[in-house]
Amino acid sequence: MSMHRPLLTQREAATACGVSRSTIRRRREAGELPGCVQDEERGRLIPVEALLAAGFRLNAPAPPEDAAPAAPTGSAAPAPAEAGEDVTGCARSWSGSGSARRC
């Protein structure tokens, strides 16, 4: 008796693998996720086997958002970025459907 794994939407696949939908889309478009099908109701469906074969780990824990890499012993760690500021020091403002940066 063969057991079939489910087909996941791009959103479900991204969530299960801990990556963005655009990563799943790019890998699918590059042909790295064979067996994908188009469903009228659910959109593009990706076989779990294809995700595993492409090297994705399902239900892999995402790193904690507040975790910062440890500084090497004997050196001072840089100050953390303020909320709304990325590591380059550019302030980020979010509006509606997009984001804008001002440096």
PLY file of the C-alpha trace (Angstrom):
ply
format ascii 1.0
element vertex 103
property float x
property float y
property float z
element edge 102
property int vertex1
property int vertex2
end_header
0.00 0.00 0.00
1.55 3.30 -1.02
1.07 6.38 1.08
0.80 9.77 -0.62
1.81 12.96 1.09
-0.38 16.03 0.67
-0.12 18.83 -1.83
0.48 22.22 -0.23
-0.34 25.69 -1.51
2.63 28.02 -1.94
1.59 29.79 1.29
1.31 26.50 3.20
4.64 25.29 1.80
6.39 28.53 2.78
4.95 28.39 6.30
5.81 24.71 6.74
9.38 25.26 5.52
10.01 28.53 7.37
10.73 30.51 4.18
8.94 33.25 2.23
6.36 32.62 -0.48
8.69 34.28 -2.97
11.38 31.68 -2.15
8.92 28.88 -2.90
7.77 30.67 -6.08
11.35 31.22 -7.32
12.32 27.60 -6.66
9.14 26.39 -8.41
9.78 28.66 -11.42
13.38 27.39 -11.59
12.04 23.83 -11.93
13.32 22.72 -8.52
9.86 21.64 -7.32
8.59 19.12 -9.89
5.06 17.81 -9.80
3.37 21.12 -9.04
-0.18 21.43 -10.30
-2.61 24.31 -10.76
-5.89 23.96 -8.86
-8.80 26.27 -9.70
-9.71 26.79 -6.04
-6.40 26.57 -4.17
-3.92 27.88 -6.76
-0.58 26.20 -7.32
-0.10 23.03 -5.30
3.31 21.64 -4.43
3.95 18.01 -3.47
5.58 17.57 -0.07
8.01 15.11 -1.72
9.21 17.89 -4.04
9.89 20.19 -1.07
11.86 17.47 0.71
13.79 16.57 -2.46
14.70 20.26 -2.92
16.28 20.27 0.54
13.56 22.02 2.50
12.83 20.86 6.04
9.16 20.81 6.93
8.12 22.31 10.25
11.67 23.47 10.86
11.70 25.84 13.82
12.22 29.44 12.84
14.94 31.30 14.74
13.61 33.52 17.54
13.01 37.08 16.38
14.84 38.59 19.33
17.85 36.27 19.19
21.09 37.98 18.29
24.33 36.17 17.44
26.72 35.98 20.35
29.70 38.32 20.22
33.14 36.69 20.24
34.76 36.60 23.67
36.79 39.70 24.43
35.04 42.04 21.99
32.20 44.45 22.52
28.94 43.69 20.77
27.49 46.44 18.57
24.43 48.23 19.88
21.16 46.70 18.66
19.20 48.60 16.03
16.30 50.72 17.20
12.77 49.67 16.26
12.02 50.93 12.75
15.70 51.12 11.87
17.61 48.53 9.90
21.25 47.58 10.41
22.43 50.26 7.99
20.89 52.97 10.16
18.17 53.79 7.64
14.82 54.55 9.20
12.05 52.45 7.75
8.48 53.65 7.47
5.63 51.36 6.54
2.57 52.50 4.69
-0.37 50.60 3.31
0.82 48.09 0.74
4.52 48.90 0.59
7.47 50.15 2.56
9.79 53.07 2.09
13.22 53.78 3.48
14.76 57.10 4.24
18.46 57.37 5.01
0 1
1 2
2 3
3 4
4 5
5 6
6 7
7 8
8 9
9 10
10 11
11 12
12 13
13 14
14 15
15 16
16 17
17 18
18 19
19 20
20 21
21 22
22 23
23 24
24 25
25 26
26 27
27 28
28 29
29 30
30 31
31 32
32 33
33 34
34 35
35 36
36 37
37 38
38 39
39 40
40 41
41 42
42 43
43 44
44 45
45 46
46 47
47 48
48 49
49 50
50 51
51 52
52 53
53 54
54 55
55 56
56 57
57 58
58 59
59 60
60 61
61 62
62 63
63 64
64 65
65 66
66 67
67 68
68 69
69 70
70 71
71 72
72 73
73 74
74 75
75 76
76 77
77 78
78 79
79 80
80 81
81 82
82 83
83 84
84 85
85 86
86 87
87 88
88 89
89 90
90 91
91 92
92 93
93 94
94 95
95 96
96 97
97 98
98 99
99 100
100 101
101 102
